[in-house]
Amino acid sequence: MLNKKNTGCSLLIPIVVWVLSLMPAVGALAYSDQTTTERILNENKSFIDFMDVSITNFGEERKDLFKEVYRNHFNAEVAFLQSDYKGAFKRLYESQGRHVGLFAEMVRDSYLEGSKDILDSIAPEIIRSKNSRAKLYLTLGYRDRAVGFNHYTIGTASNPKLHSYKIYKYIESVKMARRAKRYAFLALYESRTGEMKRKIFNHLFEMERESGSPFYNRFLAKNGDLFLNELNREYYDYTPEGTAAEKPAEGTPETKSDREYGSFEKKTERRVRFRAEKTVAHLLLTEEFEKAEDTIREYVEDFNYKMIKATIEMLAAESGEPGGGIEYKKFLLHHTDNYVRFSRESALSSFSGTVKVEDSVEKEKPAGEKKPGNETAEHAKEEPAEAKK
């Protein structure tokens, strides 16, 4: 009986050792199939596109590191097209490994610290304003910044080998930091006086006029009696040329007006806009800004972005000496980044055309190794010597 048991154990041990020796190979194959590699490739591409905005806006000094991240990703795409899925996965994993360190630095320095600096700098004037809504936005900003820091802590403390998970947590941290800064800028707007808010809206309409929008143009640069006279004018007292228009009799076809100012649909659109402008002007005059926003949003695209931009630019213009108080102009870069927009040419597009396939890159030859061209030249020099002999 003892001999049979010993024989069974001796046969079982080699089998277990053989199975364990195969496990790494099986694990490698599981990550080198086409479907899995393609999924990770698309995932990594989204990571790089997300980081492109951050590097372009805040990370000019980290551009070379970002290029290395993209270089590994680019060669992974080439390997995938060559059906080398194992090689593609290897390069993707290396790309994400570099990306984790770069992402951690960007989140910590540009987003968590940046959002805290903005919230801390505007907190005194928000509190002094005694505006309840501005204080609420400031509270929400600090809350989101704290949540973003939690995401950053979780990503940093997670398993070092889980690159994708770390990057996901850093992305969530960036999103929360951006929202914290948006709340901070909304708090800035809400803390302003009624007179300042009117200036902000006028600056917003000036920006719209520069872009070609006709909305509210007739009220711009008008104050006092001129503003009130414009407010009391009727549609038929106003034409694009500034001359009086003849009001047609009821039931009479408006053929003359149609010939002068366009089709019936365009004329109806102008009438609706004329009434909307009058409504907005009256609401701004009475400082009913929230009601005015409902009408303005129908004519101003991307209203939130433009309103905050107008607020920052007006505060920067009215801040007085550039050396004192808050430097509002610096907020414009953060505001652009908050809406995932580039402040300059994309960092990725600036170097993506210079990245080469690994196989096409010439490798440096060891010292002392002869180049093919030199061998021919040396042989030609030696021939006359042999001929002399």
Legacy VTK file of the C-alpha trace (Angstrom):
# vtk DataFile Version 3.0
C-alpha trace
ASCII
DATASET POLYDATA
POINTS 389 float
0.000 0.000 0.000
2.764 2.456 0.823
4.459 1.755 -2.468
1.256 2.477 -4.421
0.749 5.805 -2.606
4.329 6.853 -3.194
4.015 5.961 -6.861
0.835 8.041 -7.212
2.433 11.068 -5.571
5.523 10.772 -7.723
3.377 10.788 -10.870
1.216 13.709 -9.691
4.080 16.101 -8.899
5.495 16.293 -12.473
1.995 16.911 -13.855
1.403 19.816 -11.452
4.793 21.304 -12.287
4.046 20.999 -16.022
0.651 22.728 -15.656
2.159 25.564 -13.606
4.845 26.037 -16.234
2.144 26.523 -18.864
0.161 29.150 -16.909
2.262 32.193 -17.954
1.956 31.170 -21.584
-1.812 30.793 -21.267
-2.040 34.195 -19.584
-0.004 35.803 -22.342
-2.233 34.285 -25.007
-5.326 35.593 -23.253
-4.055 39.152 -23.721
-2.791 38.736 -27.279
-6.004 37.889 -29.104
-7.384 40.324 -31.664
-10.592 41.332 -29.833
-8.914 42.139 -26.518
-6.033 44.014 -28.127
-8.415 46.076 -30.266
-10.473 47.023 -27.219
-7.400 48.146 -25.278
-6.116 50.003 -28.344
-9.316 52.062 -28.597
-9.312 52.621 -24.853
-5.738 53.908 -24.913
-6.542 56.200 -27.842
-9.284 57.840 -25.748
-6.775 58.292 -22.892
-4.330 60.061 -25.233
-7.036 62.319 -26.710
-8.102 63.311 -23.199
-4.532 64.088 -22.167
-3.936 66.083 -25.364
-6.146 68.931 -24.086
-4.377 69.021 -20.717
-0.872 68.969 -22.196
-1.769 71.641 -24.762
-3.192 73.995 -22.130
-0.971 73.364 -19.096
1.865 70.942 -19.880
4.179 72.464 -22.464
7.202 71.351 -20.394
5.882 67.754 -20.392
5.384 67.583 -24.141
8.361 65.246 -24.705
6.994 62.732 -22.187
3.628 62.848 -23.910
5.341 62.195 -27.230
6.868 58.997 -25.819
3.410 57.883 -24.672
2.054 58.434 -28.161
5.075 56.795 -29.842
4.433 53.529 -28.024
0.732 53.737 -28.875
1.484 54.451 -32.539
3.754 51.412 -32.829
1.102 49.325 -31.080
-1.341 50.327 -33.822
1.212 49.327 -36.454
1.772 45.961 -34.752
-1.995 45.421 -34.608
-2.286 46.051 -38.351
0.482 43.503 -38.848
-1.571 40.974 -36.800
1.131 40.967 -34.134
-1.352 41.173 -31.274
1.088 40.132 -28.594
3.557 42.824 -29.680
0.752 45.368 -29.855
-0.365 44.584 -26.315
3.210 44.836 -25.060
3.592 48.328 -26.533
0.177 49.392 -25.229
1.082 48.315 -21.730
4.339 50.262 -21.960
2.468 53.322 -23.255
0.008 53.206 -20.361
2.858 52.712 -17.885
4.452 55.973 -19.038
1.039 57.628 -19.183
0.260 56.859 -15.533
3.222 58.837 -14.228
2.547 61.766 -16.567
-1.153 61.802 -15.690
-0.469 61.777 -11.943
1.756 64.854 -12.245
-0.757 66.743 -14.378
-3.655 65.994 -12.022
-1.726 67.017 -8.935
-0.046 70.168 -10.231
-2.403 71.589 -12.856
-5.855 70.541 -11.658
-6.016 69.861 -7.924
-3.613 72.634 -6.994
-4.949 74.917 -9.726
-8.563 74.560 -8.628
-7.629 75.117 -4.974
-5.708 78.286 -5.846
-8.691 79.677 -7.755
-11.209 78.839 -5.023
-8.977 80.242 -2.276
-8.264 83.454 -4.209
-11.934 84.310 -4.847
-13.276 83.145 -1.462
-12.733 86.500 0.367
-14.715 88.590 -2.125
-17.452 85.932 -2.395
-17.908 86.021 1.370
-17.848 89.836 1.430
-20.547 89.994 -1.237
-23.046 88.276 1.129
-24.698 86.724 -1.928
-26.238 83.404 -0.921
-26.106 81.909 -4.409
-22.448 82.871 -4.839
-21.627 81.221 -1.507
-23.482 78.090 -2.597
-21.437 77.877 -5.807
-18.239 78.351 -3.802
-19.273 75.499 -1.476
-20.000 73.242 -4.442
-16.608 74.105 -5.893
-14.779 73.070 -2.722
-16.877 69.900 -2.564
-16.017 68.839 -6.122
-12.368 69.616 -5.580
-12.376 67.309 -2.522
-14.076 64.548 -4.537
-11.460 64.962 -7.263
-8.700 64.617 -4.682
-10.299 61.369 -3.475
-10.216 59.968 -7.022
-6.561 60.966 -7.280
-5.730 59.259 -3.966
-7.490 56.046 -4.986
-5.677 56.000 -8.325
-2.297 56.587 -6.705
-2.830 53.905 -4.028
-4.127 51.227 -6.417
-2.085 48.301 -7.726
0.899 49.598 -9.760
0.177 47.061 -12.510
-3.404 48.288 -13.066
-2.506 51.070 -15.467
-5.946 51.434 -17.048
-7.682 51.665 -13.675
-5.256 54.335 -12.482
-5.816 56.414 -15.612
-9.595 56.091 -15.247
-9.392 57.444 -11.699
-7.145 60.318 -12.795
-9.616 61.220 -15.550
-12.421 61.352 -12.979
-10.221 63.578 -10.830
-9.666 65.964 -13.741
-13.402 66.108 -14.478
-14.236 66.968 -10.885
-11.484 69.614 -10.706
-12.810 71.204 -13.897
-16.326 71.303 -12.485
-14.997 72.842 -9.281
-13.457 75.674 -11.315
-16.692 76.171 -13.262
-18.535 76.605 -9.963
-15.881 79.108 -8.885
-16.431 81.224 -12.004
-20.211 81.066 -11.563
-19.696 82.299 -8.003
-17.721 85.217 -9.416
-20.611 86.168 -11.686
-23.283 85.823 -8.994
-21.327 87.965 -6.536
-21.365 90.988 -8.881
-23.709 93.958 -8.505
-26.603 94.583 -10.885
-24.702 97.315 -12.704
-21.715 95.024 -13.259
-23.950 92.224 -14.537
-25.422 94.610 -17.106
-21.901 95.383 -18.284
-21.176 91.679 -18.528
-24.250 91.092 -20.691
-23.409 94.069 -22.895
-19.902 92.669 -23.362
-21.437 89.299 -24.234
-23.592 90.952 -26.931
-20.555 92.815 -28.249
-18.778 89.470 -28.617
-21.830 88.178 -30.492
-21.848 91.207 -32.782
-18.198 90.586 -33.666
-19.108 87.021 -34.622
-21.881 88.269 -36.925
-24.955 87.813 -34.740
-27.498 90.685 -35.053
-29.217 89.998 -31.719
-29.443 93.052 -29.402
-27.227 95.193 -31.641
-29.655 98.107 -31.622
-29.310 98.507 -27.822
-25.526 98.418 -27.676
-23.673 101.665 -26.867
-26.937 103.317 -25.810
-27.550 104.656 -22.323
-30.067 106.873 -20.568
-32.691 108.458 -22.829
-31.274 106.832 -25.964
-31.770 103.403 -24.401
-35.326 104.236 -23.282
-36.242 105.663 -26.701
-35.006 102.503 -28.381
-36.937 100.419 -25.889
-40.185 102.238 -26.727
-39.852 101.957 -30.498
-42.191 99.717 -32.466
-41.165 97.288 -35.156
-42.520 99.418 -38.010
-40.529 102.393 -36.730
-37.302 100.471 -37.262
-35.543 99.092 -40.349
-32.029 97.713 -40.802
-31.076 100.995 -42.500
-32.406 103.047 -39.566
-35.218 104.716 -41.547
-38.912 104.679 -40.763
-40.859 101.838 -42.298
-44.377 102.187 -43.577
-46.899 100.094 -41.667
-49.094 98.305 -44.243
-52.837 98.310 -43.895
-54.389 95.299 -42.263
-54.921 92.521 -44.790
-52.684 94.129 -47.416
-50.015 91.791 -48.873
-46.496 92.932 -47.906
-45.008 92.631 -51.358
-43.029 95.876 -51.143
-41.425 94.922 -47.851
-40.725 91.464 -49.151
-38.879 92.911 -52.128
-36.857 95.244 -49.919
-36.019 93.053 -46.907
-36.316 89.456 -48.088
-38.847 86.676 -47.900
-41.853 86.491 -45.601
-40.124 83.895 -43.394
-37.122 86.168 -42.819
-39.386 89.091 -42.027
-41.282 87.015 -39.485
-37.982 85.978 -37.948
-36.959 89.625 -37.634
-40.236 90.481 -35.920
-39.779 87.695 -33.383
-36.198 88.758 -32.726
-37.289 92.395 -32.370
-39.749 91.438 -29.624
-37.160 89.205 -27.934
-34.606 92.037 -27.902
-37.169 94.359 -26.365
-37.984 91.781 -23.678
-34.306 91.243 -22.837
-33.606 94.980 -22.680
-36.494 95.517 -20.262
-35.415 92.615 -18.024
-31.812 93.812 -17.923
-32.990 97.296 -17.048
-35.013 95.941 -14.102
-32.150 93.559 -13.116
-34.190 90.410 -13.720
-31.190 88.598 -15.151
-32.431 85.035 -14.705
-35.563 85.719 -16.748
-33.460 87.431 -19.404
-31.234 84.355 -19.705
-34.167 82.194 -20.803
-34.661 84.391 -23.881
-30.967 84.985 -24.558
-30.216 81.256 -24.710
-32.457 80.965 -27.777
-30.187 83.343 -29.726
-26.729 82.861 -28.163
-25.177 79.452 -28.706
-22.953 78.025 -25.981
-24.314 80.624 -23.576
-22.634 79.358 -20.372
-19.161 79.392 -21.898
-19.585 82.877 -23.378
-21.146 84.359 -20.259
-18.301 83.185 -18.011
-15.745 84.395 -20.554
-17.448 87.799 -20.640
-17.436 87.873 -16.829
-13.710 87.147 -16.568
-12.812 89.667 -19.271
-14.906 92.408 -17.681
-13.442 91.741 -14.233
-9.942 91.815 -15.716
-10.712 95.164 -17.390
-12.193 96.653 -14.218
-9.655 95.242 -11.739
-7.390 98.293 -11.929
-3.676 97.769 -11.364
-2.469 94.432 -12.746
-0.148 93.917 -9.779
-2.824 94.137 -7.126
-5.722 91.877 -6.221
-6.733 88.853 -8.288
-5.191 88.303 -11.719
-8.409 87.489 -13.545
-6.695 87.109 -16.932
-5.090 83.872 -15.745
-8.565 82.425 -15.269
-9.218 82.499 -19.025
-6.865 79.572 -19.642
-8.598 77.503 -16.967
-11.985 78.488 -18.367
-10.964 77.292 -21.843
-9.734 73.998 -20.409
-12.913 73.538 -18.349
-14.875 73.181 -21.588
-12.284 70.784 -23.104
-11.020 73.324 -25.645
-7.524 74.077 -26.888
-5.872 77.377 -26.046
-3.326 76.860 -28.849
-2.405 74.274 -31.467
-2.931 70.722 -30.281
0.253 69.203 -28.813
-0.599 65.839 -30.366
-1.033 67.241 -33.864
2.278 69.113 -33.577
4.387 65.946 -33.278
2.179 63.072 -34.488
3.536 63.412 -38.034
7.146 62.992 -36.877
6.696 59.643 -35.120
8.115 56.727 -37.114
7.584 52.989 -37.116
10.144 51.246 -34.933
11.430 48.988 -37.726
12.157 51.961 -40.002
14.321 53.760 -37.446
18.050 53.366 -38.164
19.856 51.802 -35.240
23.212 53.174 -34.155
26.072 50.862 -35.097
28.590 49.789 -32.418
31.851 51.698 -32.287
34.424 50.302 -34.708
31.909 48.640 -37.021
32.538 49.484 -40.642
29.825 50.946 -42.820
29.125 49.297 -46.176
30.378 52.340 -48.085
33.681 52.392 -46.188
34.432 48.737 -47.006
34.336 49.473 -50.740
36.520 52.516 -50.339
39.132 50.635 -48.287
39.123 47.765 -50.766
39.743 50.208 -53.589
42.687 51.650 -51.677
44.189 48.217 -51.026
43.977 47.077 -54.668
46.847 49.177 -55.969
49.083 47.860 -53.198
48.349 44.256 -54.196
48.877 45.101 -57.837
52.291 46.536 -57.016
53.241 43.300 -55.327
LINES 1 390
389 0 1 2 3 4 5 6 7 8 9 10 11 12 13 14 15 16 17 18 19 20 21 22 23 24 25 26 27 28 29 30 31 32 33 34 35 36 37 38 39 40 41 42 43 44 45 46 47 48 49 50 51 52 53 54 55 56 57 58 59 60 61 62 63 64 65 66 67 68 69 70 71 72 73 74 75 76 77 78 79 80 81 82 83 84 85 86 87 88 89 90 91 92 93 94 95 96 97 98 99 100 101 102 103 104 105 106 107 108 109 110 111 112 113 114 115 116 117 118 119 120 121 122 123 124 125 126 127 128 129 130 131 132 133 134 135 136 137 138 139 140 141 142 143 144 145 146 147 148 149 150 151 152 153 154 155 156 157 158 159 160 161 162 163 164 165 166 167 168 169 170 171 172 173 174 175 176 177 178 179 180 181 182 183 184 185 186 187 188 189 190 191 192 193 194 195 196 197 198 199 200 201 202 203 204 205 206 207 208 209 210 211 212 213 214 215 216 217 218 219 220 221 222 223 224 225 226 227 228 229 230 231 232 233 234 235 236 237 238 239 240 241 242 243 244 245 246 247 248 249 250 251 252 253 254 255 256 257 258 259 260 261 262 263 264 265 266 267 268 269 270 271 272 273 274 275 276 277 278 279 280 281 282 283 284 285 286 287 288 289 290 291 292 293 294 295 296 297 298 299 300 301 302 303 304 305 306 307 308 309 310 311 312 313 314 315 316 317 318 319 320 321 322 323 324 325 326 327 328 329 330 331 332 333 334 335 336 337 338 339 340 341 342 343 344 345 346 347 348 349 350 351 352 353 354 355 356 357 358 359 360 361 362 363 364 365 366 367 368 369 370 371 372 373 374 375 376 377 378 379 380 381 382 383 384 385 386 387 388
